[in-house]
Every structure is written in C-alpha cells, then in structure tokens.
C-alpha cells in the first residue's frame, strides 16, 4: 500500500483499482505516509499559509428538497431567515476589520436573491473592498445569471457536485434535480472565468468506494480551483436521520489523495470535519488543507443555517471565530495569511 501512495505522490494519478484500494485501506503506515506527502506538496506550492474565507450565510430558505439537508423545503420545523443588503454589508465590514480578504456569500436556492439584488450586493462590495475576493455559493442558476454576477465583480463560485455517479446522485436528491445540470453549471462557471470550487460528501448513504473513484475522475475532468469535501453528518429532520455519518479516517484519507492528485488546488478544512472530531480541522490542515472558513454571519441567525446536526461555532461572534481558528491554525504548525488567497493554478480560466 505504501508503494501505491508513493506512485500517487510521484505521478499525481493512479488506476481505478489502486485508488479503490487506497480508499478502502486501514493500513496505518500508508495513512501516515499519505499525510506526510500531502503536507509536503501543499507546502511546496503554498508554504505554511492558511487562507481565511469569511462565510456569510445569507439565507436558510431553499426551494430544493435534497434528502440529506436540514434546510430542505420539506422541513417544516426549519427556522427560516434572510439577510438583507444592509446586513450583508455589515458582515463584510466586520470581516474586513478582522483581516478577511475573501467574502463567501452562501445560501439555499432562494428566489429572493434575484440577479438584480445580487449584482447590487456584489458591485457594492467590489467598490468598497477592491482588494478582496467575492465568492458565491448560491446553487444552480442560469448561464445569464452567472454572467451578470461575474460582470458585477464576483470572482469565485462554489458548487459541490455531491456525487458524480448518476445512480448515487438520484438516491440523494429529488427527481427534479439532475446531475447533468449540476455538471453543466460547473463547466459554464469555468467558461465564464470564475475560479470554481466543487466537491462531494464523504460517507453519504449508499456511497461505495467505486462512487468515490467516480468523484475523483470527475474532478480530474473539471479541474477546479478549489475542492471542498467533508463528512456526511446526519440531520434529525431528514430521511437520512438514522444513517451513519462519514468518518474522520476516510475523510482525511481522501483529503490526502486530493492534495496529491491536485497539487495546486485550494483545499478547505471544513466545519463538518471540525464537527465530527474536536481536532478535525487541525488534522485536515496537516493532511494537505490550506483554507478555513470562519463564520461572519450574525450570531442570531447562525443556528438557523442548520444543514446538519451539532454544527460547531453557531454561538460565537465573528471575532471569536476568527481568534479561535487562528490559535488552532498556529497550534497545528501553520500561519494565517491575510490575503485573498487565490489558487496558483495558471490555467486560462483563472481570474
């Protein structure tokens, strides 16, 4: 198994059979070697820098009914909210003062956030914070919508594909959503010049090692600037409430694999990883991750953005989140970089 890890380190690729074997292995020596190689590669390209992304969760309304998500439209007990333009600007102002140079506006697919509204928000942020990156994570929209928001000043777009297998995707999503459309949105975003992020859940219900190999192959086809993966964490008000969650070990193994397959990618240590293990984000940073996303959302709405159970950092002010994460990053042996933190990939789609 260590030979397979070395091959991945040297070539940035494996056969399907080798990838599957590495995904399934419980070989502790191979896991340690994977971590060491992943850390070496991230330091080769990014040094010890960890980039902060200020997360602004704009809305817990969503028109979709994804079976794993706590803000799915069928959850009648969900406590819904929306941030207006003034609140979004207040979050960004607070974040800028705390040293954030990327703002990530994330929310459910909520028709309140029209193209006109979002373009006003984006252009306002771009005018006030010309040195910052503006990232959106607002789900599937039309090509014209993506184009308008890009022209207004958006830099990046995050849209996890969740599952690259048609079979698995259909088990996790309602029939009105299609993997084909999700993939098309991602390629459209790249065509329009966004820095694009995609990714998948680890340990989702019905997921197999073969499905995970399909995810890795799709990411090779897409070649995104950022890859966000995190463990599946059940939510009590969904059809998957009783399912087992994704494990720390498998998530870390896949993070290491991703760093070696995509040496220059931006790779976040996610909140979900910190939710399933107290030191999860630190372990992620030591296994190739170089991004964390502290929460800038107003404290009174954080618990309402309830994607999964036991989500951490829902009661902390932005400054507390920022300070806590800086201490964690430094304790893991890395340093906070007060900059935009663009992907260093030099393909033609990068902005």
C-alpha positions in Angstrom: 0.0 0.0 0.0 2.9 2.4 0.7 4.0 1.8 -3.0 0.6 3.0 -4.2 1.0 6.1 -2.0 4.4 6.8 -3.5 3.1 6.3 -7.0 0.4 8.8 -6.3 3.0 11.3 -4.9 5.2 10.9 -8.0 2.6 10.8 -10.7 -0.5 12.6 -9.3 -2.6 9.7 -10.6 -3.5 6.0 -10.0 -5.5 3.4 -11.8 -9.1 2.9 -10.6 -8.2 -0.3 -8.8 -5.3 1.5 -7.0 -7.5 4.4 -6.0 -10.1 2.0 -4.7 -7.6 0.1 -2.7 -6.2 3.3 -1.1 -9.7 4.5 -0.3 -10.5 1.2 1.4 -7.3 0.5 3.2 -6.9 0.6 7.0 -3.1 0.5 6.7 -1.8 2.9 9.3 1.7 3.2 7.8 0.2 4.1 4.4 -2.1 6.7 6.1 0.9 8.3 7.8 2.9 8.4 4.5 -0.1 9.9 2.7 -0.3 12.6 5.3 3.4 13.4 5.1 3.4 13.6 1.3 0.2 15.7 1.3 1.7 18.2 3.7 5.0 18.3 1.7 3.1 19.0 -1.5 0.9 21.8 0.0 4.0 23.4 1.5 5.8 23.2 -1.9 3.1 25.3 -3.5 1.6 27.4 -0.7 4.2 27.2 2.2 2.6 27.2 5.6 -0.1 29.7 4.7 -3.7 29.1 5.6 -6.2 31.3 3.8 -9.3 32.6 5.6 -12.7 32.8 3.9 -15.3 34.9 5.7 -18.6 33.0 5.4 -21.8 35.0 5.2 -24.8 32.6 5.3 -27.3 34.8 3.6 -30.5 32.6 3.6 -31.9 29.4 5.1 -34.7 29.3 2.6 -34.3 26.7 -0.2 -36.6 25.6 -3.0 -34.9 22.2 -3.2 -35.6 19.0 -1.2 -32.2 17.2 -1.0 -32.6 14.2 1.3 -29.5 15.0 3.4 -30.0 18.7 4.1 -31.6 20.3 7.2 -32.9 23.3 5.2 -34.7 21.2 2.6 -38.1 22.7 1.7 -39.9 19.7 3.3 -38.5 20.5 6.8 -41.5 22.5 8.2 -39.7 22.9 11.5 -36.8 24.8 10.0 -36.4 28.4 11.3 -36.0 30.4 8.2 -34.3 33.8 7.7 -32.8 36.0 5.0 -30.2 38.7 5.3 -31.0 42.0 3.6 -28.4 44.0 1.8 -27.6 46.1 4.8 -26.9 43.1 7.0 -24.6 41.5 4.3 -22.6 44.8 4.1 -22.4 44.9 7.9 -21.0 41.3 7.9 -18.4 42.2 5.3 -17.4 45.4 7.1 -16.9 43.4 10.3 -14.9 40.8 8.4 -12.7 43.3 6.7 -11.8 44.8 10.0 -10.9 41.3 11.3 -8.5 40.8 8.3 -10.6 38.8 5.9 -9.9 39.4 2.2 -12.4 36.9 0.8 -16.1 37.0 1.5 -18.2 33.9 0.7 -22.0 34.5 0.3 -23.6 31.1 0.8 -27.3 30.2 1.0 -30.1 27.9 -0.1 -31.6 28.3 -3.5 -33.8 31.2 -2.6 -35.7 33.2 -5.2 -35.5 36.3 -3.1 -31.9 36.7 -4.2 -32.6 37.8 -7.8 -29.9 38.7 -10.3 -30.6 42.4 -9.8 -30.3 42.1 -6.0 -27.1 40.0 -6.1 -25.5 42.3 -8.7 -26.2 45.3 -6.4 -24.6 43.5 -3.5 -21.6 42.3 -5.5 -21.0 45.7 -7.1 -21.3 47.4 -3.7 -18.8 45.1 -2.1 -16.4 45.4 -5.1 -16.5 49.2 -4.9 -15.8 49.2 -1.1 -13.3 46.4 -1.0 -11.4 46.3 -4.2 -8.6 44.2 -2.6 -11.0 41.4 -1.7 -12.2 38.3 -3.5 -16.0 37.8 -3.7 -17.2 34.2 -3.7 -20.7 33.0 -4.3 -22.3 29.7 -3.3 -26.0 30.0 -4.3 -26.6 26.8 -6.1 -27.8 26.2 -9.7 -28.6 29.3 -11.7 -28.8 30.2 -15.4 -25.8 31.0 -17.5 -27.1 34.6 -17.8 -27.3 34.8 -14.1 -23.8 33.6 -13.6 -22.6 36.0 -16.3 -24.3 39.0 -14.8 -22.8 38.3 -11.4 -19.4 37.8 -12.8 -19.6 41.1 -14.7 -20.8 42.8 -11.4 -17.5 41.7 -9.8 -17.8 38.2 -8.5 -14.5 36.2 -8.6 -15.3 32.7 -7.5 -18.3 30.2 -7.3 -18.6 27.2 -5.1 -21.0 24.4 -6.2 -20.4 20.9 -4.9 -21.4 18.2 -7.3 -22.1 16.0 -4.2 -22.0 12.7 -6.2 -20.6 12.1 -9.7 -22.4 8.8 -10.0 -25.9 9.1 -11.6 -27.1 6.2 -9.5 -25.9 7.7 -6.2 -26.9 11.3 -7.1 -30.5 10.1 -7.7 -30.6 8.5 -4.3 -29.5 11.7 -2.5 -31.7 14.2 -4.5 -35.3 14.7 -5.6 -36.2 13.8 -9.1 -36.4 17.4 -10.3 -32.6 17.8 -9.7 -30.2 16.3 -12.2 -26.5 15.5 -12.1 -26.3 16.5 -15.7 -27.5 20.0 -15.0 -25.2 20.3 -11.9 -22.2 19.4 -14.0 -23.2 21.8 -16.8 -23.4 24.6 -14.3 -19.8 23.9 -13.2 -18.5 23.9 -16.7 -20.4 27.1 -17.5 -18.9 28.8 -14.5 -15.4 27.8 -15.7 -16.2 29.1 -19.2 -17.3 32.4 -17.8 -14.0 32.8 -16.0 -14.9 32.1 -12.4 -12.5 30.4 -10.1 -14.6 27.3 -9.5 -15.0 25.1 -6.5 -16.7 21.7 -6.4 -16.6 18.6 -4.1 -18.6 15.8 -2.5 -19.8 14.3 0.7 -17.7 11.6 2.3 -19.7 8.6 3.7 -23.0 9.6 2.3 -25.8 7.0 2.5 -25.4 4.3 -0.3 -21.9 5.6 -1.2 -19.3 3.0 -2.1 -15.6 3.2 -2.9 -16.5 2.9 -6.6 -18.6 6.1 -6.3 -15.7 7.9 -4.7 -13.5 6.9 -7.6 -16.1 8.4 -9.9 -15.9 11.6 -7.9 -12.2 11.8 -8.3 -12.4 11.1 -12.0 -15.0 13.9 -12.5 -12.8 16.3 -10.6 -9.9 15.4 -13.0 -12.2 16.3 -15.9 -13.4 19.6 -14.3 -10.0 20.6 -12.8 -11.5 23.0 -10.3 -9.6 25.7 -8.4 -11.0 24.6 -5.1 -12.2 21.2 -3.8 -14.5 21.1 -0.8 -15.2 17.7 0.8 -16.5 16.9 4.3 -18.0 14.0 6.1 -21.7 13.4 5.8 -23.3 14.4 9.1 -27.0 13.4 9.5 -29.7 15.9 10.3 -32.6 14.8 12.6 -35.4 16.2 10.3 -34.3 14.5 7.1 -35.0 11.0 5.6 -31.3 10.1 6.5 -31.6 11.0 10.2 -30.7 7.4 11.3 -27.9 6.9 8.8 -24.3 6.6 9.9 -22.1 9.7 9.3 -18.9 9.9 7.4 -15.7 9.0 9.3 -12.7 11.1 10.2 -10.3 8.5 8.9 -11.9 8.2 5.4 -12.3 12.0 5.1 -8.6 12.5 5.9 -7.6 9.8 3.5 -9.5 11.5 0.7 -8.0 14.9 1.6 -4.6 13.4 1.2 -5.5 11.8 -2.1 -6.9 15.0 -3.4 -3.8 17.0 -2.4 -1.6 14.6 -4.3 -3.9 14.4 -7.3 -4.4 18.2 -7.5 -1.2 19.7 -6.0 -2.1 23.4 -6.6 -5.8 23.2 -5.5 -7.3 25.2 -2.7 -8.4 22.6 -0.1 -10.5 23.6 2.9 -10.6 22.0 6.3 -14.3 22.2 6.7 -16.6 22.9 9.6 -18.1 19.5 9.2 -14.7 18.0 9.8 -14.5 20.0 13.0 -18.0 18.9 13.9 -17.2 15.1 13.9 -13.8 15.5 15.7 -12.6 18.2 18.1 -9.3 18.4 16.3 -10.7 17.6 12.9 -9.7 20.9 11.2 -6.2 20.7 12.6 -5.8 17.2 11.2 -7.1 18.4 7.9 -4.5 21.1 7.8 -1.8 18.5 8.5 -3.2 16.4 5.6 -2.9 18.9 2.8 -5.6 21.5 3.6 -4.8 25.2 3.2 -8.2 27.0 3.7 -10.6 27.5 6.6 -13.9 29.3 6.5 -14.8 31.2 9.8 -18.4 32.4 10.1 -19.2 36.1 9.7 -23.0 35.6 9.9 -24.9 37.4 12.6 -25.0 35.3 15.7 -28.8 35.4 15.9 -29.1 33.5 12.6 -26.3 31.0 12.8 -28.3 28.2 14.4 -30.9 28.7 11.7 -28.5 27.8 8.9 -29.0 24.2 10.1 -27.6 22.0 7.4 -26.7 19.1 9.8 -26.8 18.3 13.5 -24.3 19.6 16.1 -22.7 22.2 13.8 -20.0 24.0 15.6 -19.3 27.7 16.0 -23.0 28.7 15.9 -22.9 30.8 19.1 -19.6 32.7 18.6 -19.2 36.3 17.4 -17.1 36.7 14.3 -14.1 37.9 16.2 -14.3 34.8 18.5 -14.4 32.5 15.5 -11.5 34.4 13.9 -9.4 34.2 17.1 -10.2 30.6 17.8 -9.3 29.5 14.3 -6.1 31.5 14.3 -5.0 29.7 17.5 -5.9 26.3 16.1 -4.1 27.0 12.8 -0.9 28.1 14.7 -1.1 25.1 17.1 -1.1 22.8 14.0 2.1 24.5 12.8 0.7 26.9 10.2 0.2 30.6 9.8 -2.8 32.7 8.9 -2.4 34.6 5.6 -4.2 38.0 5.5 -4.7 38.0 1.7 -7.2 36.9 -1.0 -5.5 33.5 -1.3 -6.1 32.8 -5.0 -5.4 29.5 -6.5 -2.0 29.5 -8.1 -3.2 27.3 -10.9 -2.2 29.0 -14.1 -4.9 27.8 -16.5 -6.7 30.2 -18.7 -9.9 30.2 -16.6 -8.2 31.8 -13.5 -9.0 35.4 -12.7 
